[in-house]
Amino acid sequence: MEAKNHRLIFELSKSERERKFKKVLKGVFNLTLELNQPIVFKNDLCIKGNYFIHQYHDGRMYLIEQSQKDSSEIILKKLA
Protein backbone atom coordinates (compact mmCIF):
# COMPACT_ATOMS: atom_id res chain seq x y z
CA MET A 1 0.00 0.00 0.00
CA GLU A 2 1.34 3.41 -0.95
CA ALA A 3 1.63 6.17 1.69
CA LYS A 4 -0.31 9.39 1.15
CA ASN A 5 1.70 12.44 0.16
CA HIS A 6 1.33 14.39 3.42
CA ARG A 7 2.46 18.01 3.57
CA LEU A 8 2.74 20.20 6.61
CA ILE A 9 0.27 23.07 6.94
CA PHE A 10 2.88 25.75 6.24
CA GLU A 11 3.79 23.98 2.99
CA LEU A 12 0.28 24.44 1.61
CA SER A 13 -0.83 27.35 -0.53
CA LYS A 14 -3.21 29.90 0.96
CA SER A 15 -6.17 28.41 -0.91
CA GLU A 16 -5.27 24.85 0.21
CA ARG A 17 -5.05 25.99 3.86
CA GLU A 18 -8.36 27.79 3.56
CA ARG A 19 -10.05 24.67 2.13
CA LYS A 20 -8.66 22.50 4.95
CA PHE A 21 -9.73 24.96 7.67
CA LYS A 22 -13.22 25.33 6.19
CA LYS A 23 -13.62 21.54 6.12
CA VAL A 24 -12.60 21.28 9.79
CA LEU A 25 -14.87 24.18 10.82
CA LYS A 26 -17.82 22.68 8.95
CA GLY A 27 -17.32 19.46 10.89
CA VAL A 28 -17.21 21.34 14.20
CA PHE A 29 -20.36 23.34 13.38
CA ASN A 30 -22.20 20.16 12.35
CA LEU A 31 -21.17 18.43 15.57
CA THR A 32 -22.38 21.35 17.72
CA LEU A 33 -25.69 21.23 15.85
CA GLU A 34 -26.04 17.47 16.46
CA LEU A 35 -25.22 17.91 20.15
CA ASN A 36 -27.51 20.98 20.48
CA GLN A 37 -24.57 22.98 21.81
CA PRO A 38 -24.03 26.70 21.25
CA ILE A 39 -21.24 28.31 19.30
CA VAL A 40 -19.21 30.14 21.96
CA PHE A 41 -17.22 33.28 21.20
CA LYS A 42 -16.27 36.70 22.52
CA ASN A 43 -17.03 40.18 21.24
CA ASP A 44 -17.02 43.77 22.57
CA LEU A 45 -19.74 42.91 25.10
CA CYS A 46 -17.37 40.50 26.86
CA ILE A 47 -15.82 43.09 29.16
CA LYS A 48 -14.63 40.50 31.67
CA GLY A 49 -12.51 37.42 31.07
CA ASN A 50 -15.33 35.10 32.08
CA TYR A 51 -17.98 36.67 29.79
CA PHE A 52 -18.89 34.81 26.60
CA ILE A 53 -21.48 34.91 23.85
CA HIS A 54 -23.51 31.73 23.30
CA GLN A 55 -25.21 31.53 19.91
CA TYR A 56 -27.61 28.67 19.28
CA HIS A 57 -28.57 27.25 15.89
CA ASP A 58 -32.15 28.47 16.25
CA GLY A 59 -30.91 32.08 16.42
CA ARG A 60 -30.98 32.59 20.20
CA MET A 61 -27.95 34.47 21.47
CA TYR A 62 -26.96 35.30 25.04
CA LEU A 63 -24.23 37.13 26.91
CA ILE A 64 -23.26 34.77 29.71
CA GLU A 65 -20.97 34.88 32.71
CA GLN A 66 -19.18 31.66 33.58
CA SER A 67 -18.32 31.04 37.22
CA GLN A 68 -14.60 30.64 37.75
CA LYS A 69 -15.43 28.53 40.78
CA ASP A 70 -17.55 25.74 39.26
CA SER A 71 -18.04 26.65 35.54
CA SER A 72 -21.77 27.28 36.05
CA GLU A 73 -23.27 29.89 33.75
CA ILE A 74 -25.49 32.91 34.37
CA ILE A 75 -27.32 34.59 31.50
CA LEU A 76 -26.58 38.28 31.77
CA LYS A 77 -28.48 39.45 28.70
CA LYS A 78 -30.53 37.99 25.84
CA LEU A 79 -29.09 39.41 22.62
CA ALA A 80 -31.36 37.78 20.02
Residue frames as a rotation matrix with the C-alpha (Angstrom) as fourth column:
MET 1
0.581 0.814 0.000 0.00
0.814 -0.581 0.000 0.00
0.000 0.000 -1.000 0.00
GLU 2
-0.265 -0.685 0.679 1.34
0.689 -0.627 -0.364 3.41
0.675 0.371 0.638 -0.95
ALA 3
-0.340 0.081 -0.937 1.63
0.823 -0.457 -0.338 6.17
-0.456 -0.886 0.088 1.69
LYS 4
0.727 0.633 0.265 -0.31
0.686 -0.674 -0.273 9.39
0.006 0.381 -0.925 1.15
ASN 5
-0.323 -0.778 0.539 1.70
0.688 -0.584 -0.431 12.44
0.650 0.232 0.723 0.16
HIS 6
0.612 0.539 -0.579 1.33
0.789 -0.368 0.491 14.39
0.052 -0.758 -0.650 3.42
ARG 7
-0.264 -0.662 0.702 2.46
0.486 -0.720 -0.496 18.01
0.833 0.210 0.511 3.57
LEU 8
-0.539 0.000 -0.842 2.74
0.805 -0.296 -0.515 20.20
-0.249 -0.955 0.160 6.61
ILE 9
0.459 0.873 -0.167 0.27
0.794 -0.487 -0.363 23.07
-0.398 0.034 -0.917 6.94
PHE 10
0.356 -0.366 -0.860 2.88
-0.155 -0.930 0.333 25.75
-0.922 0.015 -0.388 6.24
GLU 11
-0.746 -0.618 0.246 3.79
0.097 0.265 0.959 23.98
-0.658 0.740 -0.138 2.99
LEU 12
-0.110 0.813 0.571 0.28
0.940 0.272 -0.205 24.44
-0.322 0.515 -0.795 1.61
SER 13
-0.730 -0.018 0.683 -0.83
0.385 -0.836 0.390 27.35
0.564 0.548 0.618 -0.53
LYS 14
-0.892 0.429 0.143 -3.21
-0.413 -0.647 -0.641 29.90
-0.182 -0.631 0.754 0.96
SER 15
-0.093 0.920 -0.380 -6.17
-0.930 0.056 0.363 28.41
0.356 0.387 0.851 -0.91
GLU 16
-0.158 -0.029 -0.987 -5.27
0.033 0.999 -0.035 24.85
0.987 -0.038 -0.157 0.21
ARG 17
-0.947 -0.202 -0.252 -5.05
0.261 -0.023 -0.965 25.99
0.189 -0.979 0.074 3.86
GLU 18
-0.653 0.754 0.067 -8.36
-0.748 -0.630 -0.208 27.79
-0.115 -0.186 0.976 3.56
ARG 19
0.028 0.658 -0.752 -10.05
-0.637 0.592 0.495 24.67
0.771 0.465 0.435 2.13
LYS 20
-0.444 -0.275 -0.853 -8.66
0.368 0.812 -0.453 22.50
0.817 -0.516 -0.259 4.95
PHE 21
-0.997 0.055 -0.048 -9.73
0.019 -0.445 -0.896 24.96
-0.071 -0.894 0.442 7.67
LYS 22
-0.396 0.911 -0.120 -13.22
-0.908 -0.368 0.200 25.33
0.138 0.188 0.973 6.19
LYS 23
-0.038 0.336 -0.941 -13.62
-0.228 0.914 0.336 21.54
0.973 0.227 0.042 6.12
VAL 24
-0.718 -0.290 -0.633 -12.60
0.515 0.390 -0.763 21.28
0.467 -0.874 -0.131 9.79
LEU 25
-0.920 0.390 0.046 -14.87
-0.345 -0.745 -0.571 24.18
-0.189 -0.541 0.819 10.82
LYS 26
-0.203 0.881 -0.427 -17.82
-0.797 0.105 0.594 22.68
0.569 0.461 0.681 8.95
GLY 27
-0.215 0.051 -0.975 -17.32
0.261 0.965 -0.007 19.46
0.941 -0.256 -0.221 10.89
VAL 28
-0.920 -0.157 -0.359 -17.21
0.385 -0.201 -0.901 21.34
0.070 -0.967 0.245 14.20
PHE 29
-0.702 0.712 -0.007 -20.36
-0.710 -0.701 -0.063 23.34
-0.050 -0.040 0.998 13.38
ASN 30
-0.061 0.690 -0.721 -22.20
-0.515 0.597 0.615 20.16
0.855 0.408 0.319 12.35
LEU 31
-0.481 -0.186 -0.857 -21.17
0.517 0.729 -0.449 18.43
0.708 -0.659 -0.254 15.57
THR 32
-0.985 0.146 -0.093 -22.38
-0.012 -0.596 -0.803 21.35
-0.173 -0.790 0.589 17.72
LEU 33
-0.383 0.892 -0.238 -25.69
-0.871 -0.264 0.414 21.23
0.307 0.367 0.878 15.85
GLU 34
-0.075 0.310 -0.948 -26.04
-0.070 0.946 0.315 17.47
0.995 0.090 -0.049 16.46
LEU 35
-0.553 -0.249 -0.795 -25.22
0.712 0.355 -0.606 17.91
0.434 -0.901 -0.019 20.15
ASN 36
0.529 0.794 0.301 -27.51
0.583 -0.597 0.551 20.98
0.617 -0.116 -0.779 20.48
GLN 37
0.097 -0.612 -0.785 -24.57
0.884 -0.310 0.351 22.98
-0.458 -0.727 0.511 21.81
PRO 38
0.918 0.242 -0.313 -24.03
0.115 -0.920 -0.375 26.70
-0.379 0.308 -0.873 21.25
ILE 39
0.253 -0.853 0.456 -21.24
0.675 -0.182 -0.715 28.31
0.693 0.489 0.530 19.30
VAL 40
0.733 -0.075 -0.676 -19.21
0.585 -0.438 0.683 30.14
-0.347 -0.896 -0.277 21.96
PHE 41
-0.024 -0.752 0.659 -17.22
0.819 -0.392 -0.418 33.28
0.573 0.530 0.626 21.20
LYS 42
-0.114 -0.087 -0.990 -16.27
0.745 -0.666 -0.027 36.70
-0.657 -0.740 0.141 22.52
ASN 43
0.106 0.080 0.991 -17.03
0.773 -0.634 -0.032 40.18
0.626 0.769 -0.129 21.24
ASP 44
-0.543 -0.376 0.751 -17.02
0.001 -0.895 -0.447 43.77
0.840 -0.241 0.486 22.57
LEU 45
0.445 0.791 0.421 -19.74
-0.514 -0.160 0.843 42.91
0.734 -0.591 0.335 25.10
CYS 46
0.710 -0.253 -0.657 -17.37
0.532 0.804 0.266 40.50
0.461 -0.539 0.705 26.86
ILE 47
0.529 -0.458 0.714 -15.82
-0.420 -0.873 -0.249 43.09
0.737 -0.169 -0.654 29.16
LYS 48
0.324 -0.442 0.837 -14.63
-0.853 0.246 0.460 40.50
-0.409 -0.863 -0.297 31.67
GLY 49
-0.609 -0.720 -0.331 -12.51
-0.793 0.561 0.238 37.42
0.015 0.407 -0.913 31.07
ASN 50
-0.891 0.308 0.334 -15.33
0.183 0.916 -0.357 35.10
-0.416 -0.257 -0.872 32.08
TYR 51
0.101 0.905 -0.414 -17.98
-0.409 -0.342 -0.846 36.67
-0.907 0.254 0.335 29.79
PHE 52
-0.886 -0.318 0.338 -18.89
0.142 0.508 0.850 34.81
-0.442 0.801 -0.405 26.60
ILE 53
-0.203 0.826 -0.526 -21.48
-0.950 -0.296 -0.097 34.91
-0.236 0.481 0.845 23.85
HIS 54
-0.674 0.135 0.726 -23.51
0.153 0.987 -0.041 31.73
-0.723 0.083 -0.686 23.30
GLN 55
-0.314 0.571 -0.758 -25.21
-0.917 -0.390 0.086 31.53
-0.247 0.722 0.646 19.91
TYR 56
-0.295 0.332 0.896 -27.61
-0.021 0.935 -0.353 28.67
-0.955 -0.123 -0.269 19.28
HIS 57
-0.915 -0.148 0.376 -28.57
0.328 0.272 0.905 27.25
-0.236 0.951 -0.200 15.89
ASP 58
-0.023 0.976 0.219 -32.15
0.999 0.016 0.033 28.47
0.028 0.219 -0.975 16.25
GLY 59
0.074 -0.032 0.997 -30.91
0.433 -0.899 -0.061 32.08
0.898 0.436 -0.053 16.42
ARG 60
0.959 0.245 -0.140 -30.98
0.222 -0.347 0.911 32.59
0.175 -0.905 -0.388 20.20
MET 61
-0.017 -0.986 0.166 -27.95
0.448 -0.156 -0.880 34.47
0.894 0.059 0.445 21.47
TYR 62
0.928 0.314 -0.199 -26.96
0.286 -0.264 0.921 35.30
0.237 -0.912 -0.335 25.04
LEU 63
-0.024 -0.889 0.458 -24.23
-0.493 -0.388 -0.779 37.13
0.870 -0.245 -0.428 26.91
ILE 64
0.827 0.301 -0.476 -23.26
0.197 0.637 0.745 34.77
0.527 -0.709 0.468 29.71
GLU 65
0.154 -0.774 0.614 -20.97
-0.927 -0.328 -0.180 34.88
0.341 -0.542 -0.768 32.71
GLN 66
0.481 -0.076 -0.874 -19.18
0.076 0.996 -0.045 31.66
0.874 -0.045 0.485 33.58
SER 67
0.919 -0.114 0.378 -18.32
-0.392 -0.149 0.908 31.04
-0.047 -0.982 -0.182 37.22
GLN 68
0.103 -0.964 -0.245 -14.60
-0.694 0.106 -0.712 30.64
0.712 0.243 -0.658 37.75
LYS 69
-0.278 -0.127 0.952 -15.43
-0.915 0.336 -0.223 28.53
-0.292 -0.933 -0.210 40.78
ASP 70
-0.301 0.270 0.914 -17.55
-0.069 0.950 -0.304 25.74
-0.951 -0.155 -0.268 39.26
SER 71
-0.981 -0.180 0.076 -18.04
0.075 0.011 0.997 26.65
-0.180 0.984 0.003 35.54
SER 72
-0.095 0.993 0.070 -21.77
0.852 0.118 -0.509 27.28
-0.514 0.011 -0.858 36.05
GLU 73
-0.805 -0.156 0.572 -23.27
0.522 -0.647 0.557 29.89
0.283 0.747 0.602 33.75
ILE 74
-0.160 0.746 -0.647 -25.49
0.535 -0.485 -0.692 32.91
-0.830 -0.457 -0.321 34.37
ILE 75
-0.058 0.227 0.972 -27.32
0.948 -0.293 0.125 34.59
0.313 0.929 -0.199 31.50
LEU 76
-0.630 -0.250 -0.735 -26.58
0.527 -0.833 -0.168 38.28
-0.570 -0.493 0.657 31.77
LYS 77
-0.241 0.518 -0.821 -28.48
-0.562 -0.764 -0.317 39.45
-0.792 0.385 0.475 28.70
LYS 78
0.190 0.362 0.913 -30.53
0.642 0.657 -0.394 37.99
-0.743 0.661 -0.107 25.84
LEU 79
-0.574 -0.528 -0.626 -29.09
-0.124 -0.699 0.704 39.41
-0.809 0.482 0.336 22.62
ALA 80
-0.591 0.415 -0.692 -31.36
-0.781 -0.078 0.620 37.78
0.203 0.907 0.370 20.02
